[in-house]
Amino acid sequence: MLTLALLRAKTEEVKKGLAIKNFGQPELVDEIIKLDDERKALQRDRDEAQMQMNIASKEIGAAFQSGDKAKAEELKAKTAQLKDDIKVLSEKHDAALEAMNAKLILLPNMPHPSVKPGKSAEDNETIHQEGDIPEFSFEALPHWELAAKYDIIDFELGNKITGAGFPVYKGKGARLQRALIGFFLDRATDAGYLEIQPPLVINEESGYGTGQLPDKDGQMYAIPEDKLFLIPTAEVPVTNIYRDVMLKEDELPKKNAAYSACFRREAGSYGKDVRGLNRLHQFDKVEIVQIAHPDKSYAILEEMKDHVAGLLRDLKLPFRILRLCGGDTSFTAALTYDFEVYSAAQKRWLEVSSVSNFESFQANRMKLRFKDKEGNTSLLHTLNGSALALPRILAALLENYQTETGIYLPDVLKTYTGFDSI
């Protein structure tokens, strides 16, 4: 959530930033400032009325002591009126505050100055690409055909048990999933991240804190009778560990990594781009999260970007890094790098990670702050990234490492799987 101080100090700059994100209601900025002005005026009037009532209350006692009953009764009537006035002012103040907050949470985060205007993914900027695109002397099969051929992923069985988008991993397919999770977690631990095993269900406060609510409530699986939601990513419970927390400057940065299943409704997704593992309702992912000093968060973003790139290099998958344009940057992010791997059989790039800096947007919602050595209090910056999401990594491994006689695995996974081929 953007701060009121920012909206007031840099009103036109905020509107320009929101335009880069294609936000269509710039007038909300002025409406929020106006409501805040009303709230402040009502607060002043309420405080003045409260002060007058306190004075009058003291004078009542003095009037009774002096025997001036008429004045005492007059003062009692005045305090009764002031009490009514305070109640009305409080109600108006709370209504203005509620209206202001209702509009404030509709504003997306400001984009970083490096974010370029754009409408969609087609306008994203490729900033790095490496690795050789595989070439085959035979007709390469897509991963869903390979999965059926070697009986390692059963999409129809998942459809029977639950529905489309819930595959069943079997045998070496299940072991390969577990191997990838272990590999990603071990690399995160080696990089200084503390492993967390979070709940897979969150409450409304947690969804609000990281910005899933109210922006993406339709994309989450809800448990309405308990007002709970299945997590769309481990980012949500892990970041909310620090909700309403005051950290010390010398504790920073906080580095956490977590494996979890993730659940997304993916409403409206259909067509060839969702076949097989390309788009699922339940999938596995290892997430890295950092809570950082505002002055260091962009250096940390680069560090996290390099961490993800290192994983893909170790897996020897061709990949590219994109800097997202304004129209493709999420509601909560200030700057996002997307990682895509090349899918040899599908002959297209598949997104496997997003690494983002949210600056103070989530921290403001969560009241996540730190106290410096001088005792000053400021909002922290939050960052997270997929390191990595498994479905499309698995799809790329199956397709890129296929031969006419089987699928051979990258060396880095062999100690995790216990086998070197399928």
Secondary structure, 3 states (H helix, E strand, C coil): CCCHHHHHHCHHHHHHHHHHCCCCCCHHHHHHHHHHHHHHHHHHHHHHHHHHHHHHHHHHHHHHHHCCHHHHHHHHHHHHHHHHHHHHHHHHHHHHHHHHHHHHCCCCCCCCCCCCCCCCHHHCEEEEEECCCCCCCCCCCCHHHHHHHCCCEEHHHHHHHCCCCCCEECCHHHHHHHHHHHHHHHHHHHCCCEEECCCCEEEHHHHHHCCCCCCCHHHCCEEHHHCEEECCCCHHHHHHHHCCCEEEHHHCCEEEEEEEEEECCCCCCCCHHHCCCCCCCEEEEEEEEEEECCCCHHHHHHHHHHHHHHHHHHCCCCEEEEECCCCCCCCCCCEEEEEEEEECCCCEEEEEEEEEECCCHHHHHHCCEEECCCCCEEECEEEEEEEEEHHHHHHHHHHHCECCCCEECCHHHHHHHCCCEC
